[in-house]
């Protein structure tokens, strides 16, 4: 990835998104156990989710490895290199998924200096019906509230 900024320095990164069914909040180390439980219980389901078919993730890893991954996501967020949000159930506050917003690799900014973004999301298998709802809400949010030249986000059936 380039050293160029993913978002302009004066852009106020959204703290999250709230809907009637879920909330997005920045993912961090404090979510380790619940995040680990969420994705490890749904690995086959996540692999079948549009945008995850390359097989790189999810993969077997320990709780400590997951913690290091969450620390990396938190650093990326703080340094404005990428933005990962946990998906929390509005009813229970349980972690039910994740949203990743990162620069598209090997694509330069447009003439206005805006970068193209790649968005991925998944939900736990027991919340599979929420996937298209999450997709529509996140796509609208990113297109409306974020400063990207374009957005790549695997469509849902």
Beta strands, then each sheet from edge to edge (+ up, - down):
strand 1: 16-18
strand 2: 22-26
strand 3: 82-89
strand 4: 95-103
strand 5: 116-123
strand 6: 150-153
sheet 1: 1+ 2- 3+ 4- 5+ 6+
end
